[in-house]
Amino acid sequence: MKFQNLLLSLIFVFFGLSSYAEEKAKSENQVQENKKSAEECKAPKWAIAIGHEEMWKLHNGCPTKKDRENTSKN
């Protein structure tokens, strides 16, 4: 019984640490993506023409209007 409890505890710790490491890696990648220059994050004319400027920025790792509003509030 003690062995089962120890095994379950180790499993929970492993999954907890692995998800923490994954989230940390995602946030580090996001910070790197947001370091793009203004020129790199300028949406193409076709995206603006069809009203998809923010979507284009989101898919290309650029800060969106919502991101900029959140950072200005903090």
mmCIF file of the N, C-alpha and C atoms, coordinates in Angstrom:
data_MODEL
# 
_entry.id   MODEL 
# 
loop_
_atom_site.group_PDB 
_atom_site.id 
_atom_site.type_symbol 
_atom_site.label_atom_id 
_atom_site.label_alt_id 
_atom_site.label_comp_id 
_atom_site.label_asym_id 
_atom_site.label_entity_id 
_atom_site.label_seq_id 
_atom_site.pdbx_PDB_ins_code 
_atom_site.Cartn_x 
_atom_site.Cartn_y 
_atom_site.Cartn_z 
_atom_site.occupancy 
_atom_site.B_iso_or_equiv 
_atom_site.pdbx_formal_charge 
_atom_site.auth_seq_id 
_atom_site.auth_comp_id 
_atom_site.auth_asym_id 
_atom_site.auth_atom_id 
_atom_site.pdbx_PDB_model_num 
ATOM 1   N N  . MET A 1 1  ? 0.828   -1.192 0.000   1.00 0.00 ? 1  MET A N  1 
ATOM 2   C CA . MET A 1 1  ? 0.000   0.000  0.000   1.00 0.00 ? 1  MET A CA 1 
ATOM 3   C C  . MET A 1 1  ? 0.874   1.257  0.000   1.00 0.00 ? 1  MET A C  1 
ATOM 4   N N  . LYS A 1 2  ? 1.944   1.236  0.797   1.00 0.00 ? 2  LYS A N  1 
ATOM 5   C CA . LYS A 1 2  ? 2.840   2.396  0.835   1.00 0.00 ? 2  LYS A CA 1 
ATOM 6   C C  . LYS A 1 2  ? 3.521   2.607  -0.515  1.00 0.00 ? 2  LYS A C  1 
ATOM 7   N N  . PHE A 1 3  ? 3.865   1.505  -1.158  1.00 0.00 ? 3  PHE A N  1 
ATOM 8   C CA . PHE A 1 3  ? 4.507   1.593  -2.465  1.00 0.00 ? 3  PHE A CA 1 
ATOM 9   C C  . PHE A 1 3  ? 3.563   2.224  -3.485  1.00 0.00 ? 3  PHE A C  1 
ATOM 10  N N  . GLN A 1 4  ? 2.298   1.853  -3.457  1.00 0.00 ? 4  GLN A N  1 
ATOM 11  C CA . GLN A 1 4  ? 1.322   2.422  -4.380  1.00 0.00 ? 4  GLN A CA 1 
ATOM 12  C C  . GLN A 1 4  ? 1.148   3.922  -4.143  1.00 0.00 ? 4  GLN A C  1 
ATOM 13  N N  . ASN A 1 5  ? 1.105   4.325  -2.884  1.00 0.00 ? 5  ASN A N  1 
ATOM 14  C CA . ASN A 1 5  ? 0.976   5.744  -2.558  1.00 0.00 ? 5  ASN A CA 1 
ATOM 15  C C  . ASN A 1 5  ? 2.203   6.523  -3.041  1.00 0.00 ? 5  ASN A C  1 
ATOM 16  N N  . LEU A 1 6  ? 3.367   5.939  -2.843  1.00 0.00 ? 6  LEU A N  1 
ATOM 17  C CA . LEU A 1 6  ? 4.597   6.583  -3.300  1.00 0.00 ? 6  LEU A CA 1 
ATOM 18  C C  . LEU A 1 6  ? 4.607   6.694  -4.817  1.00 0.00 ? 6  LEU A C  1 
ATOM 19  N N  . LEU A 1 7  ? 4.216   5.635  -5.487  1.00 0.00 ? 7  LEU A N  1 
ATOM 20  C CA . LEU A 1 7  ? 4.178   5.634  -6.942  1.00 0.00 ? 7  LEU A CA 1 
ATOM 21  C C  . LEU A 1 7  ? 3.197   6.684  -7.465  1.00 0.00 ? 7  LEU A C  1 
ATOM 22  N N  . LEU A 1 8  ? 2.022   6.754  -6.903  1.00 0.00 ? 8  LEU A N  1 
ATOM 23  C CA . LEU A 1 8  ? 1.037   7.755  -7.313  1.00 0.00 ? 8  LEU A CA 1 
ATOM 24  C C  . LEU A 1 8  ? 1.563   9.175  -7.063  1.00 0.00 ? 8  LEU A C  1 
ATOM 25  N N  . SER A 1 9  ? 2.201   9.377  -5.941  1.00 0.00 ? 9  SER A N  1 
ATOM 26  C CA . SER A 1 9  ? 2.762   10.700 -5.633  1.00 0.00 ? 9  SER A CA 1 
ATOM 27  C C  . SER A 1 9  ? 3.821   11.094 -6.647  1.00 0.00 ? 9  SER A C  1 
ATOM 28  N N  . LEU A 1 10 ? 4.683   10.158 -7.002  1.00 0.00 ? 10 LEU A N  1 
ATOM 29  C CA . LEU A 1 10 ? 5.721   10.441 -7.979  1.00 0.00 ? 10 LEU A CA 1 
ATOM 30  C C  . LEU A 1 10 ? 5.132   10.741 -9.353  1.00 0.00 ? 10 LEU A C  1 
ATOM 31  N N  . ILE A 1 11 ? 4.089   10.038 -9.710  1.00 0.00 ? 11 ILE A N  1 
ATOM 32  C CA . ILE A 1 11 ? 3.430   10.289 -10.997 1.00 0.00 ? 11 ILE A CA 1 
ATOM 33  C C  . ILE A 1 11 ? 2.854   11.699 -11.026 1.00 0.00 ? 11 ILE A C  1 
ATOM 34  N N  . PHE A 1 12 ? 2.167   12.100 -9.950  1.00 0.00 ? 12 PHE A N  1 
ATOM 35  C CA . PHE A 1 12 ? 1.598   13.444 -9.901  1.00 0.00 ? 12 PHE A CA 1 
ATOM 36  C C  . PHE A 1 12 ? 2.685   14.512 -9.945  1.00 0.00 ? 12 PHE A C  1 
ATOM 37  N N  . VAL A 1 13 ? 3.769   14.287 -9.255  1.00 0.00 ? 13 VAL A N  1 
ATOM 38  C CA . VAL A 1 13 ? 4.876   15.244 -9.271  1.00 0.00 ? 13 VAL A CA 1 
ATOM 39  C C  . VAL A 1 13 ? 5.470   15.336 -10.671 1.00 0.00 ? 13 VAL A C  1 
ATOM 40  N N  . PHE A 1 14 ? 5.668   14.203 -11.310 1.00 0.00 ? 14 PHE A N  1 
ATOM 41  C CA . PHE A 1 14 ? 6.229   14.194 -12.664 1.00 0.00 ? 14 PHE A CA 1 
ATOM 42  C C  . PHE A 1 14 ? 5.360   14.982 -13.627 1.00 0.00 ? 14 PHE A C  1 
ATOM 43  N N  . PHE A 1 15 ? 4.044   14.711 -13.625 1.00 0.00 ? 15 PHE A N  1 
ATOM 44  C CA . PHE A 1 15 ? 3.151   15.421 -14.541 1.00 0.00 ? 15 PHE A CA 1 
ATOM 45  C C  . PHE A 1 15 ? 3.056   16.900 -14.197 1.00 0.00 ? 15 PHE A C  1 
ATOM 46  N N  . GLY A 1 16 ? 3.112   17.223 -12.929 1.00 0.00 ? 16 GLY A N  1 
ATOM 47  C CA . GLY A 1 16 ? 3.093   18.627 -12.522 1.00 0.00 ? 16 GLY A CA 1 
ATOM 48  C C  . GLY A 1 16 ? 4.324   19.360 -13.014 1.00 0.00 ? 16 GLY A C  1 
ATOM 49  N N  . LEU A 1 17 ? 5.489   18.758 -12.858 1.00 0.00 ? 17 LEU A N  1 
ATOM 50  C CA . LEU A 1 17 ? 6.721   19.394 -13.305 1.00 0.00 ? 17 LEU A CA 1 
ATOM 51  C C  . LEU A 1 17 ? 6.808   19.469 -14.820 1.00 0.00 ? 17 LEU A C  1 
ATOM 52  N N  . SER A 1 18 ? 6.328   18.437 -15.503 1.00 0.00 ? 18 SER A N  1 
ATOM 53  C CA . SER A 1 18 ? 6.403   18.459 -16.961 1.00 0.00 ? 18 SER A CA 1 
ATOM 54  C C  . SER A 1 18 ? 5.477   19.533 -17.535 1.00 0.00 ? 18 SER A C  1 
ATOM 55  N N  . SER A 1 19 ? 4.301   19.717 -16.951 1.00 0.00 ? 19 SER A N  1 
ATOM 56  C CA . SER A 1 19 ? 3.402   20.757 -17.457 1.00 0.00 ? 19 SER A CA 1 
ATOM 57  C C  . SER A 1 19 ? 3.963   22.141 -17.126 1.00 0.00 ? 19 SER A C  1 
ATOM 58  N N  . TYR A 1 20 ? 4.617   22.288 -15.976 1.00 0.00 ? 20 TYR A N  1 
ATOM 59  C CA . TYR A 1 20 ? 5.253   23.557 -15.626 1.00 0.00 ? 20 TYR A CA 1 
ATOM 60  C C  . TYR A 1 20 ? 6.361   23.890 -16.621 1.00 0.00 ? 20 TYR A C  1 
ATOM 61  N N  . ALA A 1 21 ? 7.182   22.913 -16.943 1.00 0.00 ? 21 ALA A N  1 
ATOM 62  C CA . ALA A 1 21 ? 8.275   23.131 -17.893 1.00 0.00 ? 21 ALA A CA 1 
ATOM 63  C C  . ALA A 1 21 ? 7.728   23.480 -19.276 1.00 0.00 ? 21 ALA A C  1 
ATOM 64  N N  . GLU A 1 22 ? 6.651   22.840 -19.662 1.00 0.00 ? 22 GLU A N  1 
ATOM 65  C CA . GLU A 1 22 ? 6.043   23.112 -20.963 1.00 0.00 ? 22 GLU A CA 1 
ATOM 66  C C  . GLU A 1 22 ? 5.500   24.538 -21.019 1.00 0.00 ? 22 GLU A C  1 
ATOM 67  N N  . GLU A 1 23 ? 4.820   24.972 -19.966 1.00 0.00 ? 23 GLU A N  1 
ATOM 68  C CA . GLU A 1 23 ? 4.287   26.338 -19.934 1.00 0.00 ? 23 GLU A CA 1 
ATOM 69  C C  . GLU A 1 23 ? 5.411   27.366 -19.929 1.00 0.00 ? 23 GLU A C  1 
ATOM 70  N N  . LYS A 1 24 ? 6.483   27.079 -19.217 1.00 0.00 ? 24 LYS A N  1 
ATOM 71  C CA . LYS A 1 24 ? 7.620   28.001 -19.177 1.00 0.00 ? 24 LYS A CA 1 
ATOM 72  C C  . LYS A 1 24 ? 8.244   28.117 -20.564 1.00 0.00 ? 24 LYS A C  1 
ATOM 73  N N  . ALA A 1 25 ? 8.382   26.999 -21.259 1.00 0.00 ? 25 ALA A N  1 
ATOM 74  C CA . ALA A 1 25 ? 8.949   27.022 -22.607 1.00 0.00 ? 25 ALA A CA 1 
ATOM 75  C C  . ALA A 1 25 ? 8.050   27.809 -23.553 1.00 0.00 ? 25 ALA A C  1 
ATOM 76  N N  . LYS A 1 26 ? 6.740   27.646 -23.429 1.00 0.00 ? 26 LYS A N  1 
ATOM 77  C CA . LYS A 1 26 ? 5.808   28.396 -24.271 1.00 0.00 ? 26 LYS A CA 1 
ATOM 78  C C  . LYS A 1 26 ? 5.940   29.891 -24.020 1.00 0.00 ? 26 LYS A C  1 
ATOM 79  N N  . SER A 1 27 ? 6.036   30.282 -22.747 1.00 0.00 ? 27 SER A N  1 
ATOM 80  C CA . SER A 1 27 ? 6.122   31.712 -22.442 1.00 0.00 ? 27 SER A CA 1 
ATOM 81  C C  . SER A 1 27 ? 7.452   32.289 -22.928 1.00 0.00 ? 27 SER A C  1 
ATOM 82  N N  . GLU A 1 28 ? 8.536   31.517 -22.863 1.00 0.00 ? 28 GLU A N  1 
ATOM 83  C CA . GLU A 1 28 ? 9.823   31.997 -23.373 1.00 0.00 ? 28 GLU A CA 1 
ATOM 84  C C  . GLU A 1 28 ? 9.769   32.160 -24.888 1.00 0.00 ? 28 GLU A C  1 
ATOM 85  N N  . ASN A 1 29 ? 9.113   31.228 -25.577 1.00 0.00 ? 29 ASN A N  1 
ATOM 86  C CA . ASN A 1 29 ? 8.964   31.336 -27.030 1.00 0.00 ? 29 ASN A CA 1 
ATOM 87  C C  . ASN A 1 29 ? 8.116   32.534 -27.396 1.00 0.00 ? 29 ASN A C  1 
ATOM 88  N N  . GLN A 1 30 ? 7.087   32.783 -26.606 1.00 0.00 ? 30 GLN A N  1 
ATOM 89  C CA . GLN A 1 30 ? 6.218   33.916 -26.886 1.00 0.00 ? 30 GLN A CA 1 
ATOM 90  C C  . GLN A 1 30 ? 6.974   35.225 -26.720 1.00 0.00 ? 30 GLN A C  1 
ATOM 91  N N  . VAL A 1 31 ? 7.821   35.313 -25.714 1.00 0.00 ? 31 VAL A N  1 
ATOM 92  C CA . VAL A 1 31 ? 8.617   36.519 -25.508 1.00 0.00 ? 31 VAL A CA 1 
ATOM 93  C C  . VAL A 1 31 ? 9.554   36.723 -26.690 1.00 0.00 ? 31 VAL A C  1 
ATOM 94  N N  . GLN A 1 32 ? 10.171  35.654 -27.172 1.00 0.00 ? 32 GLN A N  1 
ATOM 95  C CA . GLN A 1 32 ? 11.059  35.763 -28.317 1.00 0.00 ? 32 GLN A CA 1 
ATOM 96  C C  . GLN A 1 32 ? 10.300  36.183 -29.569 1.00 0.00 ? 32 GLN A C  1 
ATOM 97  N N  . GLU A 1 33 ? 9.091   35.649 -29.757 1.00 0.00 ? 33 GLU A N  1 
ATOM 98  C CA . GLU A 1 33 ? 8.296   35.999 -30.925 1.00 0.00 ? 33 GLU A CA 1 
ATOM 99  C C  . GLU A 1 33 ? 7.882   37.456 -30.897 1.00 0.00 ? 33 GLU A C  1 
ATOM 100 N N  . ASN A 1 34 ? 7.619   37.988 -29.697 1.00 0.00 ? 34 ASN A N  1 
ATOM 101 C CA . ASN A 1 34 ? 7.160   39.361 -29.578 1.00 0.00 ? 34 ASN A CA 1 
ATOM 102 C C  . ASN A 1 34 ? 8.293   40.370 -29.751 1.00 0.00 ? 34 ASN A C  1 
ATOM 103 N N  . LYS A 1 35 ? 9.503   39.917 -29.981 1.00 0.00 ? 35 LYS A N  1 
ATOM 104 C CA . LYS A 1 35 ? 10.628  40.819 -30.186 1.00 0.00 ? 35 LYS A CA 1 
ATOM 105 C C  . LYS A 1 35 ? 10.816  41.150 -31.657 1.00 0.00 ? 35 LYS A C  1 
ATOM 106 N N  . LYS A 1 36 ? 9.816   40.862 -32.461 1.00 0.00 ? 36 LYS A N  1 
ATOM 107 C CA . LYS A 1 36 ? 9.919   41.163 -33.882 1.00 0.00 ? 36 LYS A CA 1 
ATOM 108 C C  . LYS A 1 36 ? 9.849   42.676 -34.077 1.00 0.00 ? 36 LYS A C  1 
ATOM 109 N N  . SER A 1 37 ? 10.490  43.118 -35.129 1.00 0.00 ? 37 SER A N  1 
ATOM 110 C CA . SER A 1 37 ? 10.493  44.550 -35.413 1.00 0.00 ? 37 SER A CA 1 
ATOM 111 C C  . SER A 1 37 ? 9.133   44.993 -35.938 1.00 0.00 ? 37 SER A C  1 
ATOM 112 N N  . ALA A 1 38 ? 8.925   46.292 -35.935 1.00 0.00 ? 38 ALA A N  1 
ATOM 113 C CA . ALA A 1 38 ? 7.663   46.835 -36.431 1.00 0.00 ? 38 ALA A CA 1 
ATOM 114 C C  . ALA A 1 38 ? 7.486   46.507 -37.913 1.00 0.00 ? 38 ALA A C  1 
ATOM 115 N N  . GLU A 1 39 ? 8.589   46.504 -38.641 1.00 0.00 ? 39 GLU A N  1 
ATOM 116 C CA . GLU A 1 39 ? 8.523   46.188 -40.071 1.00 0.00 ? 39 GLU A CA 1 
ATOM 117 C C  . GLU A 1 39 ? 8.089   44.736 -40.299 1.00 0.00 ? 39 GLU A C  1 
ATOM 118 N N  . GLU A 1 40 ? 8.594   43.815 -39.468 1.00 0.00 ? 40 GLU A N  1 
ATOM 119 C CA . GLU A 1 40 ? 8.227   42.403 -39.597 1.00 0.00 ? 40 GLU A CA 1 
ATOM 120 C C  . GLU A 1 40 ? 6.767   42.164 -39.227 1.00 0.00 ? 40 GLU A C  1 
ATOM 121 N N  . CYS A 1 41 ? 6.226   43.009 -38.367 1.00 0.00 ? 41 CYS A N  1 
ATOM 122 C CA . CYS A 1 41 ? 4.859   42.824 -37.886 1.00 0.00 ? 41 CYS A CA 1 
ATOM 123 C C  . CYS A 1 41 ? 3.836   43.662 -38.641 1.00 0.00 ? 41 CYS A C  1 
ATOM 124 N N  . LYS A 1 42 ? 4.246   44.296 -39.688 1.00 0.00 ? 42 LYS A N  1 
ATOM 125 C CA . LYS A 1 42 ? 3.290   45.051 -40.485 1.00 0.00 ? 42 LYS A CA 1 
ATOM 126 C C  . LYS A 1 42 ? 2.532   44.072 -41.373 1.00 0.00 ? 42 LYS A C  1 
ATOM 127 N N  . ALA A 1 43 ? 1.215   44.056 -41.196 1.00 0.00 ? 43 ALA A N  1 
ATOM 128 C CA . ALA A 1 43 ? 0.386   43.122 -41.952 1.00 0.00 ? 43 ALA A CA 1 
ATOM 129 C C  . ALA A 1 43 ? 0.371   43.502 -43.425 1.00 0.00 ? 43 ALA A C  1 
ATOM 130 N N  . PRO A 1 44 ? 0.310   42.514 -44.304 1.00 0.00 ? 44 PRO A N  1 
ATOM 131 C CA . PRO A 1 44 ? 0.249   42.816 -45.739 1.00 0.00 ? 44 PRO A CA 1 
ATOM 132 C C  . PRO A 1 44 ? -1.086  43.465 -46.104 1.00 0.00 ? 44 PRO A C  1 
ATOM 133 N N  . LYS A 1 45 ? -1.082  44.127 -47.237 1.00 0.00 ? 45 LYS A N  1 
ATOM 134 C CA . LYS A 1 45 ? -2.275  44.863 -47.674 1.00 0.00 ? 45 LYS A CA 1 
ATOM 135 C C  . LYS A 1 45 ? -3.487  43.958 -47.837 1.00 0.00 ? 45 LYS A C  1 
ATOM 136 N N  . TRP A 1 46 ? -3.277  42.740 -48.324 1.00 0.00 ? 46 TRP A N  1 
ATOM 137 C CA . TRP A 1 46 ? -4.414  41.846 -48.530 1.00 0.00 ? 46 TRP A CA 1 
ATOM 138 C C  . TRP A 1 46 ? -5.086  41.486 -47.214 1.00 0.00 ? 46 TRP A C  1 
ATOM 139 N N  . ALA A 1 47 ? -4.279  41.317 -46.142 1.00 0.00 ? 47 ALA A N  1 
ATOM 140 C CA . ALA A 1 47 ? -4.856  40.976 -44.839 1.00 0.00 ? 47 ALA A CA 1 
ATOM 141 C C  . ALA A 1 47 ? -5.659  42.154 -44.288 1.00 0.00 ? 47 ALA A C  1 
ATOM 142 N N  . ILE A 1 48 ? -5.132  43.348 -44.475 1.00 0.00 ? 48 ILE A N  1 
ATOM 143 C CA . ILE A 1 48 ? -5.844  44.545 -44.027 1.00 0.00 ? 48 ILE A CA 1 
ATOM 144 C C  . ILE A 1 48 ? -7.133  44.716 -44.833 1.00 0.00 ? 48 ILE A C  1 
ATOM 145 N N  . ALA A 1 49 ? -7.058  44.484 -46.144 1.00 0.00 ? 49 ALA A N  1 
ATOM 146 C CA . ALA A 1 49 ? -8.212  44.676 -47.029 1.00 0.00 ? 49 ALA A CA 1 
ATOM 147 C C  . ALA A 1 49 ? -9.389  43.778 -46.657 1.00 0.00 ? 49 ALA A C  1 
ATOM 148 N N  . ILE A 1 50 ? -9.111  42.583 -46.194 1.00 0.00 ? 50 ILE A N  1 
ATOM 149 C CA . ILE A 1 50 ? -10.210 41.678 -45.843 1.00 0.00 ? 50 ILE A CA 1 
ATOM 150 C C  . ILE A 1 50 ? -10.527 41.715 -44.345 1.00 0.00 ? 50 ILE A C  1 
ATOM 151 N N  . GLY A 1 51 ? -9.899  42.650 -43.616 1.00 0.00 ? 51 GLY A N  1 
ATOM 152 C CA . GLY A 1 51 ? -10.189 42.806 -42.190 1.00 0.00 ? 51 GLY A CA 1 
ATOM 153 C C  . GLY A 1 51 ? -9.532  41.780 -41.295 1.00 0.00 ? 51 GLY A C  1 
ATOM 154 N N  . HIS A 1 52 ? -8.417  41.223 -41.737 1.00 0.00 ? 52 HIS A N  1 
ATOM 155 C CA . HIS A 1 52 ? -7.742  40.172 -40.964 1.00 0.00 ? 52 HIS A CA 1 
ATOM 156 C C  . HIS A 1 52 ? -6.368  40.612 -40.447 1.00 0.00 ? 52 HIS A C  1 
ATOM 157 N N  . GLU A 1 53 ? -6.185  41.883 -40.255 1.00 0.00 ? 53 GLU A N  1 
ATOM 158 C CA . GLU A 1 53 ? -4.879  42.371 -39.797 1.00 0.00 ? 53 GLU A CA 1 
ATOM 159 C C  . GLU A 1 53 ? -4.488  41.759 -38.454 1.00 0.00 ? 53 GLU A C  1 
ATOM 160 N N  . GLU A 1 54 ? -5.394  41.799 -37.482 1.00 0.00 ? 54 GLU A N  1 
ATOM 161 C CA . GLU A 1 54 ? -5.084  41.256 -36.153 1.00 0.00 ? 54 GLU A CA 1 
ATOM 162 C C  . GLU A 1 54 ? -4.874  39.748 -36.202 1.00 0.00 ? 54 GLU A C  1 
ATOM 163 N N  . MET A 1 55 ? -5.644  39.058 -37.020 1.00 0.00 ? 55 MET A N  1 
ATOM 164 C CA . MET A 1 55 ? -5.481  37.609 -37.154 1.00 0.00 ? 55 MET A CA 1 
ATOM 165 C C  . MET A 1 55 ? -4.123  37.285 -37.771 1.00 0.00 ? 55 MET A C  1 
ATOM 166 N N  . TRP A 1 56 ? -3.713  38.058 -38.758 1.00 0.00 ? 56 TRP A N  1 
ATOM 167 C CA . TRP A 1 56 ? -2.420  37.851 -39.396 1.00 0.00 ? 56 TRP A CA 1 
ATOM 168 C C  . TRP A 1 56 ? -1.307  38.034 -38.370 1.00 0.00 ? 56 TRP A C  1 
ATOM 169 N N  . LYS A 1 57 ? -1.419  39.080 -37.553 1.00 0.00 ? 57 LYS A N  1 
ATOM 170 C CA . LYS A 1 57 ? -0.400  39.335 -36.516 1.00 0.00 ? 57 LYS A CA 1 
ATOM 171 C C  . LYS A 1 57 ? -0.358  38.193 -35.510 1.00 0.00 ? 57 LYS A C  1 
ATOM 172 N N  . LEU A 1 58 ? -1.519  37.713 -35.121 1.00 0.00 ? 58 LEU A N  1 
ATOM 173 C CA . LEU A 1 58 ? -1.586  36.606 -34.167 1.00 0.00 ? 58 LEU A CA 1 
ATOM 174 C C  . LEU A 1 58 ? -0.898  35.369 -34.718 1.00 0.00 ? 58 LEU A C  1 
ATOM 175 N N  . HIS A 1 59 ? -1.175  35.030 -35.955 1.00 0.00 ? 59 HIS A N  1 
ATOM 176 C CA . HIS A 1 59 ? -0.601  33.830 -36.570 1.00 0.00 ? 59 HIS A CA 1 
ATOM 177 C C  . HIS A 1 59 ? 0.881   33.981 -36.892 1.00 0.00 ? 59 HIS A C  1 
ATOM 178 N N  . ASN A 1 60 ? 1.384   35.191 -36.943 1.00 0.00 ? 60 ASN A N  1 
ATOM 179 C CA . ASN A 1 60 ? 2.790   35.417 -37.264 1.00 0.00 ? 60 ASN A CA 1 
ATOM 180 C C  . ASN A 1 60 ? 3.615   35.823 -36.046 1.00 0.00 ? 60 ASN A C  1 
ATOM 181 N N  . GLY A 1 61 ? 3.061   35.639 -34.860 1.00 0.00 ? 61 GLY A N  1 
ATOM 182 C CA . GLY A 1 61 ? 3.806   35.861 -33.624 1.00 0.00 ? 61 GLY A CA 1 
ATOM 183 C C  . GLY A 1 61 ? 4.057   37.320 -33.296 1.00 0.00 ? 61 GLY A C  1 
ATOM 184 N N  . CYS A 1 62 ? 3.205   38.193 -33.772 1.00 0.00 ? 62 CYS A N  1 
ATOM 185 C CA . CYS A 1 62 ? 3.349   39.618 -33.491 1.00 0.00 ? 62 CYS A CA 1 
ATOM 186 C C  . CYS A 1 62 ? 2.338   40.025 -32.430 1.00 0.00 ? 62 CYS A C  1 
ATOM 187 N N  . PRO A 1 63 ? 2.654   41.061 -31.662 1.00 0.00 ? 63 PRO A N  1 
ATOM 188 C CA . PRO A 1 63 ? 1.680   41.512 -30.660 1.00 0.00 ? 63 PRO A CA 1 
ATOM 189 C C  . PRO A 1 63 ? 0.439   42.079 -31.344 1.00 0.00 ? 63 PRO A C  1 
ATOM 190 N N  . THR A 1 64 ? -0.717  41.685 -30.850 1.00 0.00 ? 64 THR A N  1 
ATOM 191 C CA . THR A 1 64 ? -1.979  42.167 -31.402 1.00 0.00 ? 64 THR A CA 1 
ATOM 192 C C  . THR A 1 64 ? -2.432  43.394 -30.627 1.00 0.00 ? 64 THR A C  1 
ATOM 193 N N  . LYS A 1 65 ? -3.505  43.992 -31.075 1.00 0.00 ? 65 LYS A N  1 
ATOM 194 C CA . LYS A 1 65 ? -4.051  45.172 -30.402 1.00 0.00 ? 65 LYS A CA 1 
ATOM 195 C C  . LYS A 1 65 ? -4.395  44.834 -28.953 1.00 0.00 ? 65 LYS A C  1 
ATOM 196 N N  . LYS A 1 66 ? -4.956  43.656 -28.736 1.00 0.00 ? 66 LYS A N  1 
ATOM 197 C CA . LYS A 1 66 ? -5.306  43.220 -27.380 1.00 0.00 ? 66 LYS A CA 1 
ATOM 198 C C  . LYS A 1 66 ? -4.055  43.081 -26.511 1.00 0.00 ? 66 LYS A C  1 
ATOM 199 N N  . ASP A 1 67 ? -2.983  42.534 -27.074 1.00 0.00 ? 67 ASP A N  1 
ATOM 200 C CA . ASP A 1 67 ? -1.723  42.396 -26.344 1.00 0.00 ? 67 ASP A CA 1 
ATOM 201 C C  . ASP A 1 67 ? -1.172  43.765 -25.956 1.00 0.00 ? 67 ASP A C  1 
ATOM 202 N N  . ARG A 1 68 ? -1.221  44.692 -26.895 1.00 0.00 ? 68 ARG A N  1 
ATOM 203 C CA . ARG A 1 68 ? -0.706  46.033 -26.625 1.00 0.00 ? 68 ARG A CA 1 
ATOM 204 C C  . ARG A 1 68 ? -1.516  46.729 -25.545 1.00 0.00 ? 68 ARG A C  1 
ATOM 205 N N  . GLU A 1 69 ? -2.838  46.529 -25.540 1.00 0.00 ? 69 GLU A N  1 
ATOM 206 C CA . GLU A 1 69 ? -3.691  47.117 -24.503 1.00 0.00 ? 69 GLU A CA 1 
ATOM 207 C C  . GLU A 1 69 ? -3.368  46.525 -23.137 1.00 0.00 ? 69 GLU A C  1 
ATOM 208 N N  . ASN A 1 70 ? -3.147  45.214 -23.083 1.00 0.00 ? 70 ASN A N  1 
ATOM 209 C CA . ASN A 1 70 ? -2.823  44.553 -21.822 1.00 0.00 ? 70 ASN A CA 1 
ATOM 210 C C  . ASN A 1 70 ? -1.495  45.030 -21.272 1.00 0.00 ? 70 ASN A C  1 
ATOM 211 N N  . THR A 1 71 ? -0.490  45.211 -22.123 1.00 0.00 ? 71 THR A N  1 
ATOM 212 C CA . THR A 1 71 ? 0.814   45.657 -21.641 1.00 0.00 ? 71 THR A CA 1 
ATOM 213 C C  . THR A 1 71 ? 0.772   47.113 -21.204 1.00 0.00 ? 71 THR A C  1 
ATOM 214 N N  . SER A 1 72 ? -0.076  47.922 -21.832 1.00 0.00 ? 72 SER A N  1 
ATOM 215 C CA . SER A 1 72 ? -0.168  49.328 -21.438 1.00 0.00 ? 72 SER A CA 1 
ATOM 216 C C  . SER A 1 72 ? -0.883  49.475 -20.091 1.00 0.00 ? 72 SER A C  1 
ATOM 217 N N  . LYS A 1 73 ? -1.785  48.537 -19.756 1.00 0.00 ? 73 LYS A N  1 
ATOM 218 C CA . LYS A 1 73 ? -2.486  48.560 -18.480 1.00 0.00 ? 73 LYS A CA 1 
ATOM 219 C C  . LYS A 1 73 ? -1.563  48.160 -17.333 1.00 0.00 ? 73 LYS A C  1 
ATOM 220 N N  . ASN A 1 74 ? -0.614  47.281 -17.614 1.00 0.00 ? 74 ASN A N  1 
ATOM 221 C CA . ASN A 1 74 ? 0.293   46.784 -16.574 1.00 0.00 ? 74 ASN A CA 1 
ATOM 222 C C  . ASN A 1 74 ? 1.348   47.775 -16.377 1.00 0.00 ? 74 ASN A C  1 
# 
